[in-house]
């Protein structure tokens, strides 16, 4: 999750750059302010964490969580009253 404070034009510009950077790294937007990326291994996930950390704006505040493929596969996603299918197990995933 990315509660980056957007107080002025410079903050909005920094947020936009950060968002572009994480999309270039390969993250996908799962829902508003929640981005996900599947990783083949824990080591690849650690590399991605360092890249995200380097891209973070000065006043950015993000949280990162690493899930196993089984944990990610157990996510239940609801949209309104309709139940969506569970996600397929993609391997290791990094979610923030």
N, CA, C and O of each residue as an XYZ file, in Angstrom:
384
protein
N       0.841     -1.171      0.000
C       0.000      0.000      0.000
C       0.885      1.232      0.000
O       1.961      1.229      0.598
N       0.438      2.278     -0.665
C       1.263      3.465     -0.818
C       0.549      4.723     -0.341
O       0.020      5.459     -1.174
N       0.510      4.998      0.933
C      -0.066      6.272      1.373
C       0.980      7.384      1.267
O       1.436      7.919      2.277
N       1.349      7.721      0.044
C       2.304      8.797     -0.173
C       1.530     10.104     -0.112
O       0.516     10.273     -0.789
N       2.010     11.010      0.694
C       1.299     12.261      0.924
C       1.432     13.179     -0.284
O       2.542     13.498     -0.710
N       0.308     13.598     -0.828
C       0.275     14.438     -2.020
C      -0.136     15.854     -1.622
O      -1.261     16.283     -1.878
N       0.790     16.567     -0.997
C       0.470     17.884     -0.461
C       0.584     18.987     -1.499
O      -0.126     19.990     -1.421
N       1.457     18.813     -2.455
C       1.651     19.874     -3.442
C       2.034     19.276     -4.787
O       2.081     18.057     -4.947
N       2.307     20.147     -5.749
C       2.614     19.718     -7.107
C       3.873     18.842     -7.160
O       3.920     17.867     -7.910
N       4.872     19.183     -6.376
C       6.117     18.407     -6.362
C       5.864     17.006     -5.824
O       6.397     16.033     -6.356
N       5.045     16.892     -4.761
C       4.706     15.574     -4.222
C       3.971     14.726     -5.256
O       4.257     13.537     -5.397
N       3.032     15.323     -5.974
C       2.293     14.588     -7.003
C       3.241     14.130     -8.115
O       3.106     13.024     -8.639
N       4.193     14.984     -8.465
C       5.165     14.631     -9.492
C       6.040     13.467     -9.012
O       6.300     12.530     -9.767
N       6.489     13.530     -7.765
C       7.309     12.448     -7.205
C       6.533     11.137     -7.139
O       7.077     10.074     -7.438
N       5.255     11.212     -6.745
C       4.419     10.010     -6.697
C       4.277      9.408     -8.093
O       4.392      8.195     -8.266
N       4.024     10.267     -9.096
C       3.868      9.781    -10.469
C       5.133      9.100    -10.954
O       5.066      8.064    -11.615
N       6.285      9.668    -10.634
C       7.550      9.065    -11.036
C       7.732      7.710    -10.341
O       8.150      6.742    -10.976
N       7.420      7.638     -9.041
C       7.535      6.381     -8.310
C       6.627      5.321     -8.924
O       7.041      4.177     -9.109
N       5.399      5.699     -9.238
C       4.454      4.760     -9.843
C       4.989      4.257    -11.184
O       4.939      3.057    -11.457
N       5.496      5.150    -12.014
C       6.082      4.741    -13.297
C       7.270      3.802    -13.084
O       7.434      2.820    -13.808
N       8.097      4.117    -12.081
C       9.270      3.279    -11.803
C       8.873      1.865    -11.410
O       9.464      0.903    -11.902
N       7.875      1.715    -10.524
C       7.504      0.357    -10.110
C       6.799     -0.397    -11.238
O       6.888     -1.623    -11.312
N       6.105      0.321    -12.109
C       5.508     -0.346    -13.267
C       6.596     -0.822    -14.223
O       6.473     -1.890    -14.822
N       7.669     -0.027    -14.369
C       8.796     -0.452    -15.210
C       9.499     -1.672    -14.625
O       9.986     -2.524    -15.368
N       9.553     -1.760    -13.300
C      10.167     -2.916    -12.641
C       9.349     -4.177    -12.918
O       9.885     -5.284    -12.877
N       8.058     -4.016    -13.199
C       7.222     -5.157    -13.537
C       6.041     -5.387    -12.621
O       5.376     -6.418    -12.721
N       5.766     -4.444    -11.726
C       4.613     -4.574    -10.852
C       3.336     -4.284    -11.623
O       3.340     -3.504    -12.576
N       2.247     -4.912    -11.209
C       0.921     -4.675    -11.771
C       0.018     -4.145    -10.664
O       0.145     -4.538     -9.504
N      -0.901     -3.244    -11.035
C      -1.833     -2.729    -10.038
C      -2.917     -3.775     -9.799
O      -3.653     -4.149    -10.712
N      -2.998     -4.234     -8.564
C      -4.006     -5.232     -8.175
C      -5.309     -4.528     -7.813
O      -6.388     -4.970     -8.208
N      -5.212     -3.456     -7.077
C      -6.325     -2.569     -6.768
C      -5.710     -1.220     -6.443
O      -4.486     -1.095     -6.424
N      -6.518     -0.219     -6.192
C      -5.999      1.118     -5.955
C      -4.938      1.099     -4.860
O      -5.207      0.672     -3.737
N      -3.756      1.553     -5.180
C      -2.611      1.641     -4.271
C      -2.082      0.290     -3.799
O      -1.330      0.235     -2.826
N      -2.455     -0.785     -4.458
C      -1.906     -2.109     -4.140
C      -1.335     -2.681     -5.434
O      -2.058     -2.899     -6.405
N      -0.037     -2.919     -5.428
C       0.667     -3.423     -6.603
C       1.269     -4.783     -6.270
O       1.715     -5.012     -5.145
N       1.280     -5.682     -7.249
C       1.798     -7.027     -7.028
C       2.827     -7.383     -8.100
O       2.819     -6.845     -9.208
N       3.705     -8.301     -7.732
C       4.715     -8.809     -8.660
C       5.055    -10.229     -8.248
O       5.393    -10.476     -7.091
N       4.969    -11.157     -9.176
C       5.348    -12.548     -8.915
C       6.854    -12.690     -9.041
O       7.473    -12.127     -9.943
N       7.429    -13.448     -8.124
C       8.880    -13.680     -8.113
C       9.141    -15.177     -8.130
O       8.388    -15.951     -7.538
N      10.201    -15.582     -8.805
C      10.530    -16.998     -8.893
C      11.182    -17.516     -7.618
O      11.139    -18.712     -7.332
N      11.786    -16.610     -6.854
C      12.480    -17.045     -5.644
C      12.516    -15.912     -4.627
O      12.217    -14.761     -4.942
N      12.886    -16.264     -3.407
C      13.020    -15.270     -2.348
C      14.112    -14.260     -2.707
O      13.968    -13.070     -2.425
N      15.194    -14.719     -3.321
C      16.304    -13.844     -3.691
C      15.866    -12.794     -4.710
O      16.258    -11.631     -4.617
N      15.057    -13.206     -5.676
C      14.530    -12.252     -6.661
C      13.638    -11.230     -5.961
O      13.669    -10.043     -6.287
N      12.850    -11.694     -5.004
C      12.005    -10.781     -4.224
C      12.824     -9.759     -3.459
O      12.454     -8.587     -3.400
N      13.936    -10.190     -2.869
C      14.805     -9.256     -2.141
C      15.402     -8.212     -3.087
O      15.535     -7.045     -2.719
N      15.755     -8.624     -4.291
C      16.273     -7.678     -5.287
C      15.215     -6.649     -5.638
O      15.514     -5.461     -5.750
N      13.977     -7.100     -5.811
C      12.884     -6.175     -6.120
C      12.627     -5.207     -4.964
O      12.345     -4.030     -5.187
N      12.725     -5.696     -3.750
C      12.530     -4.832     -2.583
C      13.561     -3.712     -2.589
O      13.228     -2.562     -2.302
N      14.809     -4.035     -2.914
C      15.847     -2.999     -2.976
C      15.548     -1.985     -4.085
O      15.764     -0.787     -3.904
N      15.053     -2.462     -5.227
C      14.711     -1.546     -6.320
C      13.578     -0.609     -5.919
O      13.618      0.584     -6.219
N      12.572     -1.148     -5.245
C      11.459     -0.317     -4.783
C      11.958      0.696     -3.762
O      11.578      1.866     -3.803
N      12.793      0.252     -2.863
C      13.350      1.138     -1.837
C      14.142      2.280     -2.475
O      14.060      3.419     -2.017
N      14.897      1.988     -3.515
C      15.669      3.022     -4.207
C      14.784      3.993     -4.979
O      15.163      5.148     -5.176
N      13.621      3.545     -5.415
C      12.708      4.399     -6.182
C      11.795      5.239     -5.298
O      11.154      6.170     -5.785
N      11.727      4.926     -4.010
C      10.797      5.584     -3.101
C      11.088      7.077     -2.974
O      12.235      7.463     -2.746
N      10.061      7.926     -3.120
C      10.249      9.359     -2.914
C      10.637      9.666     -1.465
O      10.418      8.849     -0.571
N      11.200     10.818     -1.247
C      11.720     11.215      0.065
C      10.696     11.041      1.180
O      11.030     10.533      2.250
N       9.457     11.456      0.943
C       8.436     11.368      1.979
C       7.464     10.219      1.744
O       6.364     10.211      2.296
N       7.867      9.251      0.928
C       7.006      8.108      0.652
C       6.923      7.176      1.848
O       7.861      7.080      2.639
N       5.811      6.501      1.973
C       5.586      5.544      3.061
C       4.893      4.337      2.456
O       3.709      4.402      2.128
N       5.611      3.243      2.306
C       5.026      2.037      1.716
C       5.249      0.856      2.640
O       6.117      0.887      3.512
N       4.462     -0.174      2.441
C       4.619     -1.436      3.157
C       4.775     -2.537      2.117
O       4.097     -2.531      1.090
N       5.663     -3.474      2.387
C       5.884     -4.615      1.499
C       5.600     -5.896      2.260
O       5.911     -6.007      3.446
N       5.009     -6.863      1.573
C       4.749     -8.167      2.180
C       5.084     -9.229      1.136
O       4.781     -9.072     -0.046
N       5.699    -10.286      1.582
C       6.026    -11.407      0.705
C       5.113    -12.571      1.061
O       5.007    -12.952      2.227
N       4.456    -13.133      0.052
C       3.549    -14.265      0.240
C       4.059    -15.459     -0.543
O       4.648    -15.301     -1.612
N       3.835    -16.645     -0.017
C       4.148    -17.851     -0.776
C       3.045    -18.069     -1.810
O       1.990    -17.437     -1.751
N       3.302    -18.966     -2.749
C       2.289    -19.256     -3.759
C       1.020    -19.815     -3.129
O      -0.080    -19.524     -3.597
N       1.159    -20.607     -2.085
C      -0.017    -21.174     -1.409
C      -0.825    -20.076     -0.715
O      -2.053    -20.056     -0.804
N      -0.137    -19.165     -0.024
C      -0.830    -18.064      0.642
C      -1.568    -17.199     -0.384
O      -2.719    -16.820     -0.166
N      -0.915    -16.894     -1.481
C      -1.548    -16.077     -2.516
C      -2.739    -16.813     -3.132
O      -3.760    -16.202     -3.448
N      -2.602    -18.115     -3.296
C      -3.685    -18.909     -3.857
C      -4.907    -18.978     -2.955
O      -6.009    -19.264     -3.424
N      -4.724    -18.717     -1.661
C      -5.845    -18.738     -0.721
C      -6.582    -17.401     -0.611
O      -7.517    -17.275      0.180
N      -6.172    -16.415     -1.389
C      -6.868    -15.124     -1.371
C      -8.272    -15.317     -1.930
O      -8.462    -15.971     -2.955
N      -9.230    -14.749     -1.256
C     -10.617    -14.763     -1.754
C     -10.971    -13.343     -2.137
O     -10.886    -12.427     -1.319
N     -11.365    -13.169     -3.372
C     -11.631    -11.840     -3.913
C     -13.124    -11.706     -4.196
O     -13.699    -12.522     -4.917
N     -13.744    -10.686     -3.633
C     -15.167    -10.430     -3.844
C     -15.322     -9.069     -4.508
O     -14.630     -8.110     -4.166
N     -16.230     -9.006     -5.449
C     -16.534     -7.753     -6.123
C     -18.037     -7.589     -6.079
O     -18.762     -8.229     -6.841
N     -18.505     -6.731     -5.186
C     -19.938     -6.611     -4.982
C     -20.472     -7.913     -4.412
O     -19.841     -8.505     -3.536
N     -21.615     -8.366     -4.888
C     -22.200     -9.600     -4.393
C     -21.693    -10.818     -5.162
O     -21.980    -11.955     -4.785
N     -20.944    -10.585     -6.234
C     -20.484    -11.673     -7.083
C     -19.133    -12.199     -6.610
O     -18.228    -11.411     -6.338
N     -18.986    -13.495     -6.510
C     -17.722    -14.094     -6.083
C     -16.844    -14.329     -7.299
O     -17.274    -14.925     -8.287
N     -15.620    -13.857     -7.217
C     -14.662    -14.070     -8.306
C     -13.869    -15.333     -8.032
O     -13.757    -15.776     -6.889
N     -13.326    -15.903     -9.083
C     -12.482    -17.089     -8.927
C     -11.215    -16.709     -8.186
O     -10.716    -15.592     -8.320
N     -10.697    -17.645     -7.405
C      -9.422    -17.412     -6.734
C      -8.328    -17.264     -7.773
O      -8.447    -17.764     -8.892
N      -7.279    -16.585     -7.402
C      -6.140    -16.394     -8.285
C      -5.386    -17.704     -8.419
O      -5.382    -18.523     -7.500
N      -4.751    -17.901     -9.557
C      -3.906    -19.083     -9.706
C      -2.628    -18.872     -8.918
O      -2.227    -17.736     -8.667
N      -1.997    -19.951     -8.534
C      -0.755    -19.864     -7.772
C       0.389    -19.482     -8.727
O       0.804    -20.305     -9.543
N       0.898    -18.256     -8.634
C       1.898    -17.805     -9.592
C       3.338    -18.078     -9.170
O       4.257    -17.699     -9.896
N       3.569    -18.709     -8.045
C       4.910    -18.785     -7.489
C       4.988    -17.762     -6.370
O       3.966    -17.395     -5.790
N       6.172    -17.308     -6.070
C       6.321    -16.326     -4.998
C       5.859    -14.961     -5.489
O       6.079    -14.617     -6.651
N       5.226    -14.183     -4.626
C       4.699    -12.880     -5.015
C       5.099    -11.835     -3.988
O       5.206    -12.119     -2.794
N       5.317    -10.626     -4.475
C       5.637     -9.493     -3.612
C       4.471     -8.531     -3.721
O       4.096     -8.141     -4.827
N       3.894     -8.143     -2.601
C       2.690     -7.336     -2.596
C       2.922     -6.131     -1.702
O       3.409     -6.264     -0.580
N       2.568     -4.949     -2.207
C       2.664     -3.757     -1.358
C       1.597     -2.778     -1.721
O       1.511     -1.708     -1.119
